[in-house]
Amino acid sequence: MKISTAKLLDELKSRTGEHLQYARNLLLRPENELNFRTSADSWSVLECLEHLNRYGNFYIPEISHRISSSATSPKPDFNPGILGNYFANMMLPKEKLNKMKTIKTMNPIHSQLNKEVVNEFIIQQQQLLDLLEKAKHINLEKTKTAISISKLITLKLGDTFRFVIYHNERHIAQAKKVIKNI
């Protein structure tokens, strides 16, 4: 499956822009709504974003480092890797979200959270947009990144971007469902 690199980066920028706008709109809501949960074991809107922030704390510096140390030239097309494509597609939200276990350090359930979580998410989305812009100048296949669960496994940068941004999409869809129940 070959994808135009420019189209891929544009699609990812568009999604990230939507995530950024959604987060800015969340700042207009009262904190008690953002901490509302539909059940004792479900995540609130702030917990959804805190989960994403924790992943962003790993992936944004990792991507930034790999981009700045890459000496590759861009290619017009991107070929996803088998593992990276699997991970990315697994993250895309579906009609009925399939539940997935998260590792303990990335699970924010019952954390004391406030709107700073939203502000951090906004900053991370702006950083992602900047990294997507920088990625135009390097090869998204040859540049590799480690993944959060093991530094021994690497993915193509294009797949890492897809994974991170689709993962954001998944949990924003989850946050939207919570808000519908308020």
Backbone torsions as a table, in degrees:
resi	resn	phi	psi	omega
1	MET	NA	105.7	-179.8
2	LYS	-95.9	135.4	179.2
3	ILE	-123.5	139.4	172.5
4	SER	-61.8	127.7	-179.6
5	THR	-58.6	-43.9	-179.9
6	ALA	-61.9	-43.2	179.5
7	LYS	-64.5	-41.7	179.4
8	LEU	-61.1	-49.7	-179.1
9	LEU	-63.8	-38.3	177.4
10	ASP	-64.1	-43.1	179.2
11	GLU	-62.3	-43.8	-178.9
12	LEU	-68.2	-35.9	176.1
13	LYS	-65.6	-41.5	179.8
14	SER	-61.5	-47.9	178.6
15	ARG	-60.7	-44.5	-178.5
16	THR	-64.5	-39.0	176.2
17	GLY	-60.6	-40.5	177.3
18	GLU	-65.1	-40.5	179.1
19	HIS	-64.1	-40.7	178.9
20	LEU	-62.5	-45.9	180.0
21	GLN	-65.2	-40.5	178.2
22	TYR	-59.7	-45.0	-179.7
23	ALA	-63.8	-41.4	178.1
24	ARG	-60.3	-38.6	178.1
25	ASN	-66.9	-31.2	178.8
26	LEU	-64.0	-30.1	-179.9
27	LEU	-62.7	-19.5	179.4
28	LEU	-81.3	-11.5	-177.4
29	ARG	-91.3	151.6	176.9
30	PRO	-68.0	149.6	-177.0
31	GLU	-60.3	-35.1	-179.9
32	ASN	-62.5	-34.1	176.0
33	GLU	-67.7	-39.2	-178.3
34	LEU	-71.1	-19.7	177.2
35	ASN	-97.9	-0.8	179.7
36	PHE	-67.3	138.5	174.5
37	ARG	-127.4	146.1	-177.0
38	THR	-77.1	-20.0	175.2
39	SER	-155.0	168.5	-175.6
40	ALA	-61.6	-29.2	-177.2
41	ASP	-106.0	12.2	177.0
42	SER	-100.6	162.6	-179.7
43	TRP	-89.4	146.5	170.8
44	SER	-81.6	173.4	176.1
45	VAL	-58.4	-45.6	-179.3
46	LEU	-64.9	-34.9	177.5
47	GLU	-68.6	-36.6	175.3
48	CYS	-59.4	-47.3	-178.8
49	LEU	-70.0	-36.6	178.0
50	GLU	-62.6	-40.4	175.8
51	HIS	-57.5	-46.1	179.7
52	LEU	-66.3	-38.1	178.1
53	ASN	-62.0	-39.6	179.8
54	ARG	-63.0	-41.8	176.0
55	TYR	-67.8	-40.3	178.1
56	GLY	-60.3	-35.2	178.5
57	ASN	-62.4	-25.4	174.3
58	PHE	-89.0	-52.6	-169.3
59	TYR	-72.6	-36.2	-177.0
60	ILE	-64.6	-49.1	175.7
61	PRO	-63.5	-37.1	179.7
62	GLU	-62.8	-48.2	179.2
63	ILE	-63.9	-44.4	-179.3
64	SER	-59.1	-46.3	179.1
65	HIS	-61.6	-45.0	-177.8
66	ARG	-66.4	-38.1	178.4
67	ILE	-66.9	-46.1	-176.1
68	SER	-69.3	-24.2	179.7
69	SER	-99.7	3.3	-179.8
70	SER	-82.0	132.5	177.7
71	ALA	-113.5	34.0	-177.2
72	THR	-99.5	163.5	175.6
73	SER	-106.0	147.1	-178.2
74	PRO	-65.0	151.5	173.9
75	LYS	-112.9	148.5	-179.1
76	PRO	-67.4	-25.8	-178.2
77	ASP	-125.0	154.1	177.3
78	PHE	-119.8	129.1	174.3
79	ASN	-106.9	110.6	179.4
80	PRO	-61.0	149.8	173.3
81	GLY	-80.2	161.4	-178.4
82	ILE	-62.1	-51.4	-178.4
83	LEU	-68.2	-45.0	-179.4
84	GLY	-62.4	-41.6	178.7
85	ASN	-64.6	-40.5	178.1
86	TYR	-61.4	-50.9	180.0
87	PHE	-60.0	-45.1	-178.2
88	ALA	-61.9	-49.6	-178.1
89	ASN	-66.0	-30.2	178.4
90	MET	-65.3	-28.5	-177.2
91	MET	-80.9	-25.7	-177.5
92	LEU	-57.8	132.7	179.5
93	PRO	-65.6	142.3	177.3
94	LYS	-113.0	171.9	-179.9
95	GLU	-48.9	-54.2	175.5
96	LYS	-110.5	110.2	-176.9
97	LEU	-59.9	123.8	175.2
98	ASN	-79.3	129.9	-178.5
99	LYS	-70.7	142.2	177.0
100	MET	-131.9	144.5	175.3
101	LYS	-77.1	140.7	174.8
102	THR	-111.6	151.3	179.1
103	ILE	-68.8	150.2	-171.4
104	LYS	-52.2	-43.7	-177.0
105	THR	-67.6	-18.5	180.0
106	MET	-100.5	0.9	-178.4
107	ASN	-96.4	111.1	-176.4
108	PRO	-91.4	10.2	-172.4
109	ILE	-54.9	136.2	179.4
110	HIS	65.1	22.7	173.6
111	SER	-78.4	152.6	174.8
112	GLN	-85.6	106.6	-173.3
113	LEU	-123.5	150.8	175.6
114	ASN	-134.5	-171.0	-174.4
115	LYS	-66.7	-10.1	175.2
116	GLU	-59.0	-30.1	177.1
117	VAL	-60.0	-43.4	179.9
118	VAL	-66.4	-43.6	179.0
119	ASN	-60.6	-41.0	177.7
120	GLU	-64.2	-41.9	178.8
121	PHE	-61.3	-41.4	178.9
122	ILE	-60.8	-45.6	178.5
123	ILE	-60.6	-43.3	-179.5
124	GLN	-64.4	-37.3	179.3
125	GLN	-67.6	-37.9	176.4
126	GLN	-64.5	-39.6	177.1
127	GLN	-64.5	-40.8	177.8
128	LEU	-61.4	-42.9	178.0
129	LEU	-60.1	-41.0	178.1
130	ASP	-64.2	-42.6	179.5
131	LEU	-66.9	-37.7	177.0
132	LEU	-63.0	-36.9	177.4
133	GLU	-65.6	-45.1	179.5
134	LYS	-65.3	-31.3	-177.1
135	ALA	-65.6	-17.0	177.6
136	LYS	-60.6	-22.5	-171.4
137	HIS	-100.4	6.6	179.3
138	ILE	-134.4	171.8	179.8
139	ASN	-85.8	117.7	-177.6
140	LEU	-74.9	-10.1	177.7
141	GLU	-95.2	-45.3	-176.3
142	LYS	-75.8	-27.8	177.7
143	THR	-81.1	123.1	-175.7
144	LYS	-116.5	152.4	176.1
145	THR	-127.1	151.5	172.2
146	ALA	-73.3	164.7	175.1
147	ILE	-112.3	159.9	-172.3
148	SER	-63.9	-29.1	-176.5
149	ILE	-87.0	-16.8	178.8
150	SER	-163.8	124.3	178.1
151	LYS	-72.9	-10.2	179.7
152	LEU	-79.4	-22.1	179.3
153	ILE	-99.0	129.6	177.5
154	THR	-121.3	151.7	176.4
155	LEU	-123.0	155.8	171.8
156	LYS	-61.9	143.1	-178.0
157	LEU	-54.7	-41.4	178.7
158	GLY	-58.6	-39.5	178.2
159	ASP	-70.9	-36.3	178.5
160	THR	-63.6	-46.4	176.2
161	PHE	-56.7	-46.3	-179.0
162	ARG	-60.9	-45.9	-179.7
163	PHE	-58.6	-51.9	-176.1
164	VAL	-62.1	-46.4	-174.9
165	ILE	-74.0	-36.7	175.7
166	TYR	-68.8	-34.3	176.3
167	HIS	-64.0	-41.7	174.9
168	ASN	-59.0	-45.0	-179.5
169	GLU	-58.7	-42.9	-178.6
170	ARG	-59.2	-47.1	-175.8
171	HIS	-81.2	-21.3	171.5
172	ILE	-70.8	-37.9	174.4
173	ALA	-61.2	-39.4	177.3
174	GLN	-63.4	-44.4	179.5
175	ALA	-63.0	-39.8	179.0
176	LYS	-62.4	-37.0	178.1
177	LYS	-65.6	-38.3	178.6
178	VAL	-62.4	-47.2	-178.2
179	ILE	-61.7	-35.1	177.6
180	LYS	-62.6	-25.5	-177.0
181	ASN	-91.4	-0.4	-179.1
182	ILE	-74.9	NA	NA
